[in-house]
Amino acid sequence: MPHKIGFVVVSSSGHEDGFSARELMIHAPTVSGWRSPRFCQFPQEIVLQMVERCRIRKLQLLAHQYMISSKIEFYISESLPEYFVPYQAERFRRLGYVSLCDNEKTGCKARELKSVYVDAVGQFLKLIFHQNHVNKYNIYNQVALVAINIIGDPADFGDKSNITSREKLIDHYLGHNPEDPALEGTYVGRPDHISPLDDLAFDMYQDPDVAQIIRKLDERKREAVQKERYDHAKKLKQAIADLQKVGERLGRYEVEKRCAVEKEDYDLAKEKKQQMARYRAQVYEQLELHGLLQGEPEMRRSFTLPLQPLMDPSSPRCQKPVASPPRPGEMVTENPRAAPFLQEKPSSHALTPPQLSAMDLDESPPTAGPLPRSNVAGAYSKTWSCREDALLALYKKLLEMPIGTPKEDLKSTLRAAIFLTRRAIKDIVTSVFQASLKLLKMIITQYIPKHRLSKLETTHCVERTVPVLLSRTGDSSSRLRIMASNFIQEMALFKEVRPLQIIPSYLVQPLKANTSTHLAMSQLDLLARLLRDLGTGSSGFTVDNVMKFAVSSLEHRVYEVREMAVRVILDLYRQHQALVLEHLPPDDSSTRKNLLYKTIFEGFAKIDGRPTDAEIRAQKRAATEEAEKHKREEIKALQGQLAALKEPQAGIQEKESGAAVPRSQDTQGRKATPPGAPDIPEDHCLDNLCIFCGERSESFTEEGLDLHYWKHCLMLMRCGHCRQVVEISSLTEHLLTECDKRDEFGKCHRCSEAVPMEELPRHIKARECNPAKPEKLANRCPLCHENFTPGEEAWKAHLMGPAGCTMNLRKTHVLHKAQAPQQGKSPTVAKSGTTGPKAGSKIPTPKGGLSKSSHRTHTQR
């Protein structure tokens, strides 16, 4: 069966002082592992020699929390070349690689445990470490490996030559003898089963001495099962379970002792050492009492402190075994066998020292003062009511603590209480969470002032609890989210907390890309509320840090978060207009294409009392409608004048007809005109006349005139943007004020013409246009861009005359027809002197005629 394979380090490309690669041969909670030299060249290499030629089934790597290699490659070989340096690449066969995460999600406080399955035979394993992930902690660009574990089977079961090599190398390892069976539990039917005791996580959590005892007991348990001594096997199974908790606790104590030594707190280190000795004594005594150390004389020791190891009799309401702090997850990637690459599965655990979660990696539980010591067991109970009772009991005892208690006792009690409070804040049970808030408020507002502790203690309370409280504002339960947010706001306004300006500094931290929607919304909501309560004067909030946070939040993937960031910016603008504008892009058309910035700038306009773009457009629309209404009234008046003019002309025509020919009536009493009556002079009637170009034609009925305006009149043209028929002389005014696309045009102040907005800057900068003259001195043609004689008649001469505008397409078409007369006939010339189509000539009906309203619109002139 696969089991843990011992190894020694053959060589490495380098290491930092005190962190040799040989540290990888030790598996224990306090190991530091290997670190590369500072500012080293990449890649870095380590070569391991296994105690025997074996078939590797599984590799486990425990990465450092911030000295993380981006990629680690694996090579295997049957033997090494004669000279280690340089290594002969052909001797090693590449197995593949694994990639390590950058650990940003945990703030570089958790260690990643990679577990990959391989299937390769050899005795030498080479690891190649590539460039490190960059973070603020890794200032020397190093890579590190805390531990490596190799699990496999001997490749040559019948080859006894390996025994000598094994005996030479085994002393370099931890004392675990590969010849002794590493027990796979009672399930021995699967040849590929790997015992949990061979897993790297087991050794990294356990005290080494206890780990050896567990392995021995596991071996005896297997023997008992094989001999069918099931009662004894059951007893051993329970002992192993209890010993695993003991080993984890002793491992935790060892880590705490090491931390105390590093901080030169030797009193605490001594206390931890004594605590370990007492605890180990009581455990071994009970093991010996039950006969579980039989056959292990080296573990029989004399101890004089009979204590119950797993029981705390002072637990409130709960007389149950003390559970060690919950083991954090381990980031494990179990990879199916693959060649040539090691394919990774999503990681499921994060390995950290056994007593701490990823969030608590930078701290160890403080030594509990005499007061809260009895509540620790209840706070760690699996029963929520016990946890709640422990907090309420601690609340009561802190309130009753007498004045005059030594400061050191007060401080140690406070820090222990805050440690328990911080843990309870993470509790998923609402009543426990509420009890933690109640306890925290009492500590800040009553306990610290009552005993006149310094601001440092208040700062400690706030800094240790606010990050956890903020994380609860992203909870899936809306009730817990609201409770956490309201308490943070309340705490920020405490007279003891407000001068410290700590909470605002947390709220203006930029949102990460993976921040949950609830958490982002809560942070912005809290910032907005506290900004109204505290302002920006000596509060921890400044216009600069709030605007940087809000502007970055405008890029969040969730619309509701972006919308809330807009509200924060508008709230701040009411107090600091100029400073807010410094953090935003200029208010122009390109910026307003972004809907968020358009909303922001329109909000600014409302705050300033200025009309928004929508209001300005509405005003322009109303003005245009008023102008159209006025124009329609003028047209109506003009039509009335035309009708009045027609009546006397009709009377004159009737008199002239009567004088020339006697009146005659038909049998029905109606008037009739004799066949020989002369035609009515055209000059005496305004019918059949185009009032723009002066052309007269019998085809100019109401429909004929519409067709003439739509296609042929030389004084008119169709707007290429809205298709409305307009006078050429007023085309510029139309494009700037009347056209549906008027927002797309601007006026050049040099030539006075309408120019598309996207071309206007280049047009103005080039200064190549023909300058316009004042209106009294000259007319300006929008087609050929020339200045010519002022006056109304000059427009006709310019647009209709042969020597006039060369860009009038309707005139060009007419002139082209005139230059090719048919059968020697010259084209008809209108009385006004302009060239046009023959009177009465047939013109195809347009697909869309000019409406009567459009025709009348142009009769003003």
KEFI-921852 format. One record per residue (C-alpha): residue in three letters; x, y, z. Coordinates in steps of 0.5 Angstrom, whole numbers, plus 500, padded with zeros to 3 digits. Layout:
BEGIN
ALAXYZ ...
This chain:
BEGIN
MET500500500 PRO502507499 HIS506510505 LYS510516507 ILE517516504 GLY523518507 PHE528523504 VAL534527504 VAL536533501 VAL542532496 SER543539494 SER540546493 SER541552489 GLY542556495 HIS538559501 GLU537564506 ASP541564513 GLY537559518 PHE533557512 SER537551509 ALA533546505 ARG535541510 GLU529543514 LEU524540509 MET526533512 ILE523535518 HIS515535519 ALA512539525 PRO508545527 THR514549528 VAL518548522 SER520554518 GLY522550512 TRP527553506 ARG527560503 SER531562497 PRO537567498 ARG534574498 PHE534577491 CYS536571488 GLN536569480 PHE530564478 PRO529559477 GLN531556484 GLU532548485 ILE532543490 VAL534536489 LEU531530494 GLN534523494 MET529518497 VAL531512502 GLU529507496 ARG527507489 CYS520508489 ARG514509485 ILE511516487 ARG504516488 LYS502523491 LEU506529492 GLN504534498 LEU507541498 LEU506546504 ALA507553501 HIS509559505 GLN504565506 TYR507570502 MET514568499 ILE510564494 SER513561487 SER508562481 LYS510555479 ILE513549481 GLU516544476 PHE517536478 TYR523532475 ILE525525477 SER531521475 GLU533514477 SER540516479 LEU545523479 PRO550524474 GLU557524477 TYR558531478 PHE552535481 VAL553541478 PRO551543473 TYR546538473 GLN545534466 ALA538535464 GLU537529460 ARG538525467 PHE531527469 ARG524526466 ARG519532467 LEU513530471 GLY509537470 TYR508543474 VAL503546479 SER501553479 LEU500556486 CYS495562488 ASP498569490 ASN494568496 GLU491575496 LYS484573498 THR487571505 GLY491577505 CYS497573505 LYS496570512 ALA494563510 ARG498557507 GLU496553501 LEU497546501 LYS498543494 SER496535494 VAL497532487 TYR497525484 VAL503522480 ASP505516478 ALA513515477 VAL518511478 GLY525513481 GLN530515487 PHE531523486 LEU526528485 LYS528535483 LEU524541484 ILE524548480 PHE521554483 HIS520560478 GLN519567479 ASN515569486 HIS508572486 VAL509580488 ASN506582494 LYS508588500 TYR510583505 ASN515579500 ILE520585500 TYR526581497 ASN523577492 GLN524570495 VAL520564494 ALA520559500 LEU517552501 VAL515550508 ALA514542508 ILE514537502 ASN511530503 ILE512524499 ILE508518499 GLY509512495 ASP511504494 PRO517501494 ALA519500486 ASP523493488 PHE520489493 GLY525483492 ASP531487492 LYS535487498 SER540492496 ASN536497498 ILE536496505 THR543498506 SER542505503 ARG536505507 GLU539504513 LYS544510511 LEU539515510 ILE534514515 ASP537517521 HIS536524517 TYR529523517 LEU524524523 GLY525518526 HIS519515522 ASN522508520 PRO519506513 GLU520499514 ASP515499520 PRO508499517 ALA505506516 LEU498503518 GLU492505513 GLY487504519 THR483498519 TYR481498512 VAL486494509 GLY482491502 ARG484497498 PRO492497495 ASP492504493 HIS489507500 ILE493512503 SER493513511 PRO491519514 LEU497519518 ASP501519512 ASP498526510 LEU502532511 ALA497536515 PHE497530520 ASP505532522 MET504539521 TYR499539526 GLN501534531 ASP506535537 PRO512530534 ASP512525540 VAL504525540 ALA504523533 GLN509517534 ILE504515540 ILE498515535 ARG502511530 LYS504506535 LEU497505537 ASP494505530 GLU499499529 ARG496496535 LYS489497533 ARG490494526 GLU493488530 ALA487488534 VAL482488529 GLN486482525 LYS486478532 GLU478480532 ARG479483539 TYR474488537 ASP473491544 HIS481493545 ALA480496538 LYS475500540 LYS479503546 LEU485504542 LYS480508537 GLN478512542 ALA485513545 ILE487515538 ALA481520537 ASP483524544 LEU490524542 GLN489527536 LYS486533540 VAL492533545 GLY497533539 GLU494539536 ARG493543543 LEU501541544 GLY503543537 ARG499550539 TYR502551545 GLU509550542 VAL508555537 GLU505560542 LYS512559546 ARG516560539 CYS512566538 ALA514569545 VAL521567545 GLU521571538 LYS518577542 GLU523576547 ASP517575552 TYR521570556 ASP515570562 LEU510568557 ALA515563554 LYS516560561 GLU509559562 LYS507556556 LYS513551557 GLN510549564 GLN503549561 MET506544556 ALA509540561 ARG503539565 TYR498537560 ARG503532557 ALA504529564 GLN496528565 VAL496525558 TYR501520559 GLU499519566 GLN492517563 LEU495513557 GLU499509562 LEU493508567 HIS489505561 GLY495501559 LEU496504553 LEU503505553 GLN505498554 GLY511496551 GLU513504550 PRO518504556 GLU521511554 MET514514554 ARG513512562 ARG515518566 SER514520573 PHE509526573 THR506529580 LEU500533577 PRO494529576 LEU489533572 GLN484531567 PRO486533560 LEU480534556 MET475536561 ASP474543564 PRO469543570 SER468550570 SER464550564 PRO458554565 ARG452550563 CYS456545560 GLN460539563 LYS463537556 PRO470535554 VAL474542552 ALA474542544 SER481545541 PRO480551537 PRO477549530 ARG482547525 PRO482552519 GLY481549512 GLU487546508 MET487548501 VAL488542498 THR488540491 GLU487533489 ASN490531482 PRO488525478 ARG494522475 ALA496525469 ALA502526464 PRO506530463 PHE502535466 LEU500535473 GLN492537473 GLU490541479 LYS483540482 PRO480547486 SER483547493 SER478546498 HIS482547505 ALA487552507 LEU493550512 THR495554517 PRO498553524 PRO493549528 GLN490554533 LEU489559528 SER484561522 ALA487565516 MET484571519 ASP488570526 LEU495568523 ASP498574526 GLU496573533 SER496568538 PRO490567543 PRO492572549 THR494569556 ALA487569559 GLY486573566 PRO484570572 LEU477572570 PRO475570563 ARG479563564 SER473559566 ASN469562560 VAL474560555 ALA471553555 GLY464555554 ALA466560548 TYR469554544 SER463549546 LYS459546540 THR453548543 TRP450555542 SER447556548 CYS453555552 ARG457560548 GLU452565549 ASP452564557 ALA459564557 LEU459571554 LEU454573558 ALA457571564 LEU464574562 TYR459581561 LYS457580568 LYS464579571 LEU467585568 LEU462589570 GLU463587577 MET470587577 PRO472592583 ILE476599582 GLY483598584 THR485592581 PRO492592578 LYS493595571 GLU496589568 ASP490584571 LEU485589568 LYS489589561 SER490582560 THR483580562 LEU481586557 ARG485583551 ALA483576553 ALA475578553 ILE476582546 PHE479575543 LEU473571545 THR469577543 ARG472577536 ARG471570536 ALA464570538 ILE462576532 LYS464571527 ASP458566530 ILE453564525 VAL448564531 THR444571532 SER443570539 VAL451569540 PHE453575535 GLN448579539 ALA451577546 SER458579543 LEU456586541 LYS453587548 LEU460585551 LEU464589546 LYS460596547 MET460595555 ILE468594554 ILE469600550 THR464605554 GLN464602561 TYR470597563 ILE475602560 PRO473609563 LYS471605569 HIS478603570 ARG481609567 LEU485605562 SER489608556 LYS487610549 LEU491604547 GLU486599550 THR481602546 THR485602540 HIS486595541 CYS479593542 VAL477597535 GLU482595531 ARG481587533 THR473587532 VAL472592526 PRO475588521 VAL471582523 LEU464586524 LEU465589517 SER466582514 ARG459580517 THR456586514 GLY456582507 ASP453576511 SER447572507 SER443574513 SER440581512 ARG438581519 LEU445580521 ARG448585516 ILE443590519 MET445589526 ALA453589524 SER452596520 ASN448599525 PHE453597531 ILE459600527 GLN455606526 GLU454607533 MET461605535 ALA464610531 LEU460615534 PHE462613541 LYS465619545 GLU471614546 VAL472612539 ARG470618535 PRO477622536 LEU481615534 GLN478616527 ILE479609526 ILE473606523 PRO473611517 SER480609515 TYR477602514 LEU471604510 VAL475608505 GLN479602503 PRO478601496 LEU473595494 LYS477589491 ALA475586485 ASN472579488 THR468583494 SER461581495 THR455585493 HIS452585500 LEU459587503 ALA460593498 MET453595499 SER454595506 GLN461599506 LEU458604501 ASP452605506 LEU456606512 LEU460611509 ALA455615507 ARG451615513 LEU458616517 LEU460622512 ARG453625514 ASP454624522 LEU462626522 GLY463630516 THR470631513 GLY473635519 SER478631524 SER473625523 GLY478621519 PHE474622512 THR477627507 VAL475629501 ASP481626498 ASN480619501 VAL472619500 MET473621493 LYS478616491 PHE474610494 ALA468613491 VAL471614484 SER474607484 SER467604486 LEU464607480 GLU468601476 HIS464595480 ARG461590476 VAL454591480 TYR450596478 GLU447598485 VAL454599488 ARG455604482 GLU449607484 MET450608491 ALA457611489 VAL454616485 ARG450618491 VAL456619496 ILE459623491 LEU453628490 ASP452628498 LEU460630498 TYR459635493 ARG454639497 GLN459641502 HIS465641497 GLN464643490 ALA471645488 LEU475639491 VAL470634488 LEU470636481 GLU478636482 HIS477628482 LEU472628476 PRO474628469 PRO472634465 ASP464635464 ASP464635456 SER460631451 SER465625451 THR465624459 ARG457624458 LYS457618454 ASN458615460 LEU451614464 LEU454614471 TYR458621469 LYS452624466 THR448622472 ILE453625476 PHE454632473 GLU446633472 GLY446632479 PHE451637480 ALA447642476 LYS441640480 ILE445642487 ASP447648483 GLY440650481 ARG442650474 PRO438647468 THR440640466 ASP441638459 ALA434635459 GLU431641462 ILE435645456 ARG432641451 ALA425641453 GLN426649453 LYS429649446 ARG423644444 ALA418649447 ALA421655444 THR421651437 GLU414649438 GLU412656439 ALA416659433 GLU412654429 LYS406656432 HIS407663430 LYS409661423 ARG403657422 GLU399663424 GLU403668419 ILE402663413 LYS394663415 ALA394670414 LEU398670408 GLN393665405 GLY387670407 GLN391675403 LEU392671397 ALA384669397 ALA382677398 LEU387678392 LYS383673387 GLU376676388 PRO377683385 GLN381679379 ALA376674378 GLY371680378 ILE375684372 GLN376677368 GLU368677368 LYS367684366 GLU372683360 SER369677358 GLY362680358 ALA364686354 ALA367682348 VAL362676348 PRO354677349 ARG353672355 SER349666354 GLN346661359 ASP345654358 THR338650359 GLN340649366 GLY341657367 ARG348656368 LYS353661364 ALA357659358 THR363662355 PRO363662347 PRO368658344 GLY372664341 ALA373668347 PRO380670348 ASP384667354 ILE385670360 PRO392674361 GLU397670366 ASP399676369 HIS392678372 CYS392671376 LEU396668381 ASP394661380 ASN399656377 LEU405660380 CYS411658384 ILE412664389 PHE419662390 CYS422662383 GLY417665379 GLU416660374 ARG408659372 SER405653369 GLU399650367 SER401644371 PHE402648377 THR395645381 GLU396644388 GLU399637387 GLY403640381 LEU406645386 ASP408640391 LEU411636386 HIS415642383 TYR417644390 TRP419637392 LYS424636386 HIS425642381 CYS424649384 LEU431652383 MET430656390 LEU429650394 MET432643396 ARG431637401 CYS435637407 GLY440631407 HIS439630414 CYS431630416 ARG429630408 GLN425637409 VAL424641403 VAL427648405 GLU429654402 ILE437654400 SER438661403 SER435659410 LEU439652410 THR444654415 GLU439657420 HIS435650419 LEU441646420 LEU442650427 THR435651429 GLU430647426 CYS433640423 ASP432634427 LYS439633427 ARG441640429 ASP445637435 GLU450635431 PHE452641428 GLY455647430 LYS457654427 CYS463657425 HIS464664427 ARG469665421 CYS464663415 SER458663419 GLU456656416 ALA453650419 VAL459645420 PRO458638423 MET460638430 GLU466632429 GLU469636424 LEU468643427 PRO475643431 ARG479641425 HIS475646421 ILE476652426 LYS483650427 ALA485650419 ARG482657418 GLU481655410 CYS474657410 ASN472663406 PRO470669411 ALA463671411 LYS461678410 PRO456682414 GLU449681412 LYS448688410 LEU454687405 ALA453681402 ASN449674402 ARG452668403 CYS451661399 PRO451655403 LEU452651397 CYS458654394 HIS460658400 GLU461664396 ASN459672398 PHE455675393 THR450682392 PRO445683398 GLY438683397 GLU432678395 GLU433678388 ALA440677388 TRP438670391 LYS434668385 ALA440671380 HIS445667384 LEU441660384 MET438660378 GLY442664373 PRO447661369 ALA453665372 GLY451664379 CYS452658384 THR455652381 MET453647386 ASN446648386 LEU444641383 ARG437642381 LYS440648376 THR445644374 HIS440638372 VAL436643368 LEU442647364 HIS444640362 LYS437639359 ALA438645356 GLN444644352 ALA441638349 PRO435641345 GLN431636342 GLN429637334 GLY432644334 LYS427647339 SER430651345 PRO428650352 THR422654355 VAL424660359 ALA419662364 LYS417670364 SER422671370 GLY427670366 THR429663369 THR430656365 GLY425651367 PRO421645365 LYS416646359 ALA409648362 GLY404642362 SER410637362 LYS409631365 ILE413629371 PRO413623375 THR409623381 PRO414622387 LYS414617392 GLY413622398 GLY410628396 LEU411635400 SER406636405 LYS401642404 SER403644411 SER410644408 HIS408648402 ARG405653406 THR411654410 HIS415656405 THR410661402 GLN412666407 ARG418669403 
